[in-house]
Amino acid sequence: MSIITDAKDLQDDIVRLRHELHQDPEIGLDLPRTQEKVLKALDGLPFEITLGKSTTSVTAVLRGTAPHASATKPTVLLRADMDGLPVQERTGVQFASKIDGAMHACGHDLHTAMLAGAATLLAERRDQLAGDVVLMFQPGEEGFDGAGHMIREGVLDAAGRRVDAAYGMHVFSALEPHGRFCTKPGVMLSASDALTVTVLGAGGHGSAPHTAKDPVTAAAEMVTALQVMITRQFNMFDPVVLTVGVLQAGTKRNIIPETARIEATIRTFSDASRERMMSAVPTLLKGIAAAHGLAVDVDYRHEYPLTVNDDDETRTAEKTIEDLFGHSRLTRWATPLSGSEDFSRVLAEVPGTFIGLSAVAPGADHNETAFNHSPYAAFDDGVLSDGTALYAELAVSRIAALAVAN
C-alpha cells in the first residue's frame, strides 16, 4: 500500500491526538501533559526515546534494518514543535482550548500530531530504511528557543552521528489555498530580534511639565523615528520590519511618570541589515533622549537567526511533494515570509529545508482568513494525513538516496 493510503488510514487517530493537544495547550519549555500525550502515541513503537533535561522535549530514534553498503548509516531528522501561545481562543470549534488564556493559535498541535502519525508509518517501514530517523518533538518555539536547548542536549547527534538532512513543517491558517505546500531555497524566514527601551525621566505634575522631565513625549518620538530611520538608512530591497507591540507609561492623566517603556520586534532578511540595526537603533534612541535631556536604557537582543533552506534539500522536498501530491499542490515562494523560527538553528547546523502547509478550510478565501497567532486562527483537520505522509516520505526517500550516494 502507498504511504498516502496508509496515512489516510491513520487519519482518525491523528485527528484525535490533534484535538487532545488543542484542548490542552501548554506554553514555553515545560509541557508535561503534552510530552505525556506524545509518549503515549509512541508507546509500542520501536523507537529509542530520550527525554530532555532542560525542557520536556522528546527525541525518538528509529533504527532502520534494511541492508546498507556504507560504513555509516544515513540519518534524517524530522521536527515538530509542541507549544501553544498565551491567546484566548475565539474560534468556537467543538475542541477549543479548555485552558484559560492559552491556545494552539499557531498550529503546533497539528505538527505534533502529524509527526506522531509519521512515527507509525516509519515503524511499519523499518525494514525498508537503510538508515536511521530522528524525530524531534520540541517545546518552546514561541520565543523560548526550544531548538537551541535540544541542539545543546544533542538532538542532532541522537542516532550516534550527525544527521545528514533535517526537515521541518509548519501549517498556516491563511496565505495559501487549502492543502498547498510551499517552500523556497535560500532565505525562507526572517531573523527575529527583541528591542526593549526604557526612557528615564523625572516625574512631576501634569500642569507643570517644565519642572519635570517627560519620558512620554520622547518615547512617542522614538516610535515614529524608528520607522523613519528604516526608510532613510536601509535599502528597501533588503527590508527591515520593526513593530512596536508595547508602549507603556504612567498611572494617571495628570501625573508625568518617571519612565516610559517600549518593546518591539525587529525582522531582517540579511545578516548585514541585522548587524547594522543593532548599532543604528541605540544610536538613534540615545540621540533623541539626549535632545530631550533624558537618559535611555536600550536592550537589543538577537533571538532567532535567518531560516535558510539548503538548495539541494529544498529541491528534494519539492520533488517529494510533487511525486506524492502532484505539481498543483506545490508553490515555490518568490520572497521570504517575515515570520521567524528556531528551526533556523537546526538549518544553521545541517542541510535541510522548512516547508509550509496551508490548513485553510476548503473553499475559504485564504486572503481573508485569520492568520496564525490570532484568537480566530482555525486550522483544518483535512490536511493532517497529507502532512503525515510527507513527513514519512521525506525520511524514506532521502535515506534511500543517501544510502545509494554513500
NORQUI-V132297 format. One record per helix or strand. SS is the DSSP state (H for helix, E for strand). FROM is the first residue (numbers start at 0). TO is the last residue. Records with the same first field share a line. If there is no record, write none. Layout:
BEGIN
SS: FROM-TO / FROM-TO
END
This chain:
BEGIN
H: 2-8 / 10-22 / 31-41 / 107-123 / 125-127 / 145-151 / 154-156 / 208-210 / 214-232 / 270-290 / 310-324 / 326-328 / 342-348 / 380-404
E: 46-50 / 57-62 / 73-80 / 84-84 / 102-102 / 130-137 / 164-171 / 180-182 / 185-188 / 190-199 / 201-201 / 203-204 / 212-212 / 239-248 / 254-255 / 258-267 / 294-303 / 306-308 / 329-331 / 336-336 / 351-357
END
